[in-house]
Amino acid sequence: DRSSEEVGLRRGAQEGIPGSDLSVADIAPYEGDFRQNYEANYANSGYGYDQYRPAYQYGFGLAKDPRYTTMNWKALEMQAHRNWNEATMGPWDRYKDAVRYGWERGQEATPGQG
């Protein structure tokens, strides 16, 4: 539900997680695209879209974070992995491609980047 998503986003922002300071409205225009990517790549993984959503959000937030806007994915991936909390977000190797996809959409959505 929307209110629990917003609480989760705010909690992540307090912890300094890139992308967690985004509101539900910030990522809403990309939700269909993220869901389509999930259906094409992860629907048969045994994990639901709600488990992948934070990865898309995290990647999108990385693209919006001024600390990372000039980096390409190769340069950013190590930092993204370092900031990824496997204890709460799941194994990096499972979600890293969804993170990258979210980052790519964030780059496209930000004029002058990418």
C-alpha positions in Angstrom: 0.0 0.0 0.0 1.1 3.5 -0.8 1.6 4.7 2.9 3.8 1.8 3.8 5.9 2.4 0.6 6.3 6.0 1.6 7.4 5.0 5.1 9.9 2.7 3.6 11.2 5.4 1.3 11.6 7.8 4.2 13.3 5.2 6.4 15.8 4.6 3.6 16.4 8.3 3.2 17.3 8.6 6.9 19.8 5.9 6.4 21.4 7.7 3.4 20.5 5.1 0.8 20.6 6.6 -2.7 17.1 6.7 -4.2 15.4 6.3 -0.8 14.6 10.0 -0.6 12.5 9.7 -3.8 8.8 9.9 -3.2 6.3 7.4 -4.7 5.3 10.1 -7.1 8.9 10.5 -8.3 9.1 6.9 -9.5 5.5 6.4 -10.4 5.9 7.4 -14.1 8.5 4.6 -14.5 6.6 2.0 -12.5 5.1 0.5 -15.7 8.5 0.3 -17.3 10.1 -1.3 -14.3 7.2 -3.8 -14.1 7.6 -4.7 -17.8 11.4 -5.2 -17.3 10.6 -7.4 -14.3 8.1 -9.5 -16.3 10.6 -10.0 -19.1 13.5 -10.9 -16.9 12.5 -12.0 -13.4 8.9 -13.1 -13.3 10.0 -16.8 -13.2 12.7 -16.2 -10.6 10.4 -17.1 -7.7 10.5 -13.5 -6.4 7.7 -11.0 -6.8 7.8 -7.5 -8.3 7.6 -6.0 -4.9 10.9 -7.6 -4.0 12.5 -6.1 -7.1 11.0 -2.6 -6.8 13.6 -1.4 -4.3 16.4 -2.4 -6.7 14.8 -0.3 -9.5 14.2 2.6 -7.1 17.8 2.4 -5.8 19.2 2.5 -9.4 16.9 5.4 -10.3 18.0 7.2 -7.2 21.7 6.7 -8.1 21.1 8.5 -11.4 19.5 11.4 -9.5 22.1 11.6 -6.8 24.5 14.6 -7.5 27.5 12.5 -6.2 27.0 10.0 -9.1 25.6 11.9 -12.0 28.8 12.1 -14.0 29.7 8.5 -13.5 29.1 5.7 -16.0 27.8 2.4 -14.8 31.2 0.7 -14.9 32.6 3.3 -12.5 29.5 3.4 -10.4 28.8 -0.3 -9.9 31.4 -0.8 -7.2 30.0 2.1 -5.2 26.4 1.0 -5.8 27.3 -2.5 -4.5 29.1 -1.0 -1.4 25.9 1.0 -0.5 23.6 -1.9 -1.1 22.4 -3.4 2.1 22.2 -7.2 1.5 20.7 -7.8 5.0 17.6 -5.8 4.1 17.6 -5.6 0.3 18.8 -9.1 -0.7 21.8 -10.4 -2.5 23.5 -7.9 -4.8 24.0 -10.6 -7.5 20.3 -11.2 -7.7 19.3 -7.6 -8.0 22.2 -5.8 -9.6 20.8 -6.0 -13.2 17.5 -4.4 -11.9 19.5 -1.7 -10.2 21.3 -1.0 -13.4 18.0 -0.9 -15.3 16.7 1.6 -12.8 19.9 3.7 -13.1 19.6 3.7 -16.9 16.0 4.9 -16.7 17.1 7.6 -14.3 19.8 8.7 -16.6 17.4 9.0 -19.5 15.0 11.0 -17.3 17.6 13.5 -16.4 18.5 16.0 -19.2 22.2 16.4 -19.7 23.1 13.0 -18.3 23.9 9.6 -19.8 
